[in-house]
Amino acid sequence: MSDTSHTESTPLSSFAYIAAFIILFIILAVFGDLFTFILGTIGLIVTFAAFYRDNSHGDHH
């Protein structure tokens, strides 16, 4: 087994998450047809909302 040290990762800023959301949304709008755009947008919103809820829940408690 290798003895690698695990480093602590720092969370990204809110701007990075917003930028990733917008970039993925634009990719959906440009390359997807209407069905893919609608389902992809719903999936994107649910994914980012669940991630935000998980991260913000631990900060307040």
PASEBA-1860 file (N, C-alpha, C; in nm, 3 decimals):
! residues 61
1> MSDTSHTE> 0.084/-0.118/0.000/0.000/0.000/0.000/0.088/0.123/0.000 ~ 0.037/0.225/-0.061/0.114/0.349/-0.065/0.075/0.439/0.051 ~ 0.171/0.512/0.098/0.148/0.604/0.208/0.130/0.745/0.153 ~ 0.013/0.771/0.100/-0.014/0.905/0.049/-0.091/0.983/0.153 ~ -0.057/1.108/0.164/-0.127/1.193/0.261/-0.250/1.253/0.195 ~ -0.358/1.256/0.268/-0.480/1.315/0.217/-0.483/1.462/0.256 ~ -0.509/1.544/0.159/-0.515/1.688/0.185/-0.659/1.731/0.200 ~ -0.678/1.832/0.279/-0.812/1.888/0.298/-0.847/1.972/0.175
9> STPLSSFA> -0.966/1.951/0.123/-1.009/2.031/0.009/-1.096/2.146/0.059 ~ -1.072/2.260/0.001/-1.151/2.376/0.039/-1.270/2.386/-0.055 ~ -1.385/2.426/-0.004/-1.502/2.438/-0.091/-1.485/2.552/-0.190 ~ -1.546/2.536/-0.305/-1.539/2.641/-0.406/-1.629/2.757/-0.368 ~ -1.604/2.869/-0.427/-1.686/2.986/-0.397/-1.822/2.974/-0.466 ~ -1.915/3.056/-0.423/-2.048/3.055/-0.483/-2.042/3.091/-0.630 ~ -1.949/3.178/-0.666/-1.935/3.218/-0.805/-1.900/3.098/-0.894 ~ -1.818/3.007/-0.845/-1.779/2.890/-0.923/-1.900/2.801/-0.951
17> YIAAFIIL> -1.988/2.784/-0.852/-2.107/2.702/-0.871/-2.206/2.770/-0.966 ~ -2.220/2.901/-0.954/-2.310/2.973/-1.043/-2.257/2.970/-1.185 ~ -2.127/2.986/-1.201/-2.066/2.982/-1.335/-2.083/2.843/-1.397 ~ -2.064/2.738/-1.319/-2.081/2.602/-1.371/-2.225/2.579/-1.413 ~ -2.320/2.628/-1.334/-2.461/2.613/-1.368/-2.493/2.684/-1.499 ~ -2.446/2.807/-1.513/-2.475/2.885/-1.634/-2.411/2.821/-1.756 ~ -2.287/2.774/-1.742/-2.218/2.710/-1.856/-2.291/2.584/-1.899 ~ -2.331/2.500/-1.803/-2.404/2.379/-1.838/-2.540/2.412/-1.898
25> FIILAVFG> -2.606/2.516/-1.849/-2.735/2.558/-1.902/-2.720/2.606/-2.047 ~ -2.615/2.681/-2.076/-2.591/2.729/-2.212/-2.561/2.612/-2.305 ~ -2.484/2.515/-2.258/-2.455/2.396/-2.340/-2.584/2.323/-2.372 ~ -2.673/2.310/-2.275/-2.803/2.247/-2.301/-2.882/2.325/-2.404 ~ -2.883/2.458/-2.393/-2.961/2.541/-2.484/-2.908/2.534/-2.627 ~ -2.776/2.528/-2.642/-2.716/2.532/-2.774/-2.721/2.396/-2.844 ~ -2.688/2.290/-2.772/-2.672/2.161/-2.835/-2.791/2.066/-2.819 ~ -2.885/2.097/-2.732/-2.996/2.006/-2.708/-3.120/2.044/-2.786
33> DLFTFILG> -3.200/1.944/-2.819/-3.331/1.975/-2.876/-3.425/2.011/-2.762 ~ -3.552/2.036/-2.792/-3.644/2.086/-2.689/-3.663/1.986/-2.577 ~ -3.679/1.858/-2.609/-3.700/1.755/-2.507/-3.578/1.743/-2.417 ~ -3.459/1.739/-2.476/-3.336/1.730/-2.399/-3.317/1.855/-2.314 ~ -3.351/1.971/-2.370/-3.337/2.096/-2.295/-3.427/2.097/-2.173 ~ -3.552/2.055/-2.188/-3.646/2.056/-2.076/-3.602/1.958/-1.968 ~ -3.574/1.834/-2.006/-3.532/1.734/-1.907/-3.397/1.769/-1.846 ~ -3.305/1.818/-1.927/-3.174/1.856/-1.877/-3.180/1.972/-1.780
41> TIGLIVTF> -3.266/2.069/-1.809/-3.283/2.183/-1.721/-3.340/2.140/-1.587 ~ -3.441/2.054/-1.590/-3.499/2.002/-1.465/-3.393/1.927/-1.386 ~ -3.318/1.840/-1.452/-3.212/1.764/-1.385/-3.103/1.854/-1.330 ~ -3.068/1.956/-1.404/-2.964/2.050/-1.360/-3.009/2.126/-1.237 ~ -3.133/2.173/-1.238/-3.185/2.248/-1.123/-3.194/2.158/-1.000 ~ -3.244/2.036/-1.017/-3.257/1.945/-0.904/-3.120/1.910/-0.846 ~ -3.024/1.885/-0.934/-2.890/1.849/-0.888/-2.824/1.962/-0.811 ~ -2.827/2.084/-0.866/-2.764/2.196/-0.797/-2.839/2.233/-0.670
49> AAFYRDNS> -2.972/2.221/-0.670/-3.048/2.253/-0.549/-3.018/2.153/-0.438 ~ -3.008/2.025/-0.472/-2.976/1.923/-0.372/-2.835/1.944/-0.317 ~ -2.741/1.977/-0.404/-2.605/2.002/-0.360/-2.599/2.125/-0.269 ~ -2.673/2.231/-0.304/-2.674/2.351/-0.222/-2.736/2.322/-0.086 ~ -2.843/2.244/-0.084/-2.910/2.213/0.042/-2.817/2.131/0.131 ~ -2.744/2.035/0.075/-2.652/1.954/0.154/-2.539/2.039/0.212 ~ -2.487/2.131/0.133/-2.376/2.215/0.181/-2.422/2.321/0.278 ~ -2.536/2.381/0.257/-2.579/2.489/0.344/-2.635/2.435/0.475
57> HGDHH> -2.681/2.313/0.478/-2.737/2.255/0.600/-2.630/2.240/0.707 ~ -2.510/2.197/0.667/-2.403/2.175/0.764/-2.343/2.305/0.815 ~ -2.355/2.413/0.739/-2.296/2.540/0.781/-2.370/2.604/0.898 ~ -2.500/2.583/0.908/-2.579/2.651/1.009/-2.592/2.572/1.138 ~ -2.557/2.446/1.138/-2.579/2.363/1.258/-2.450/2.313/1.314
END
